[in-house]
Amino acid sequence: MRRGAILAIVVAVSVAAGACAPAAPAHEGDDEALTCEAGFSTPPGFHATESLEDPYADHVGIRLGFADDDGRELHYFAGIPGEFGEGLPPAGTVAAGIGVGAVLQGSETTWVLSWRTPGPCGVRAVLGSGFGKEEFLGTLERAGIVPAQ
């Protein structure tokens, strides 16, 4: 049930984000649009399950998926606008990336951490399914997304 809820959130964000901006190169005549980068390493024990690019007028957003052998999933978004964690209860704030405040939302086994930095790739979020809160934050720490708590 929870896994279905997180996947529904991922699909809703992806569909909404895709409808927000048409695909186009970053600059007229420029075949090389700025492609967002993850800026972290694959969490230990996880393997990549998806890697998608979402083109916008001034950049190419990315969505990366990861899973482990226990069925836990992570979905990472960079440069893709959307309502991350909509409907999940607030669970506090933590530092993310370069010390920017990130909003933590979720309960039980579904968690979302979202934050904003400057630039076209600045909208960032990580969705997790199958984790307790501390387990989710610990996994993000080992990946380099949040600093040591």
Summary of the structure (lengths in Angstrom):
residues: 149
radius of gyration: 14.9
end to end distance: 29.9
largest distance: 48.6
contacts: 450
relative contact order: 0.20
helix: 20%
strand: 38%
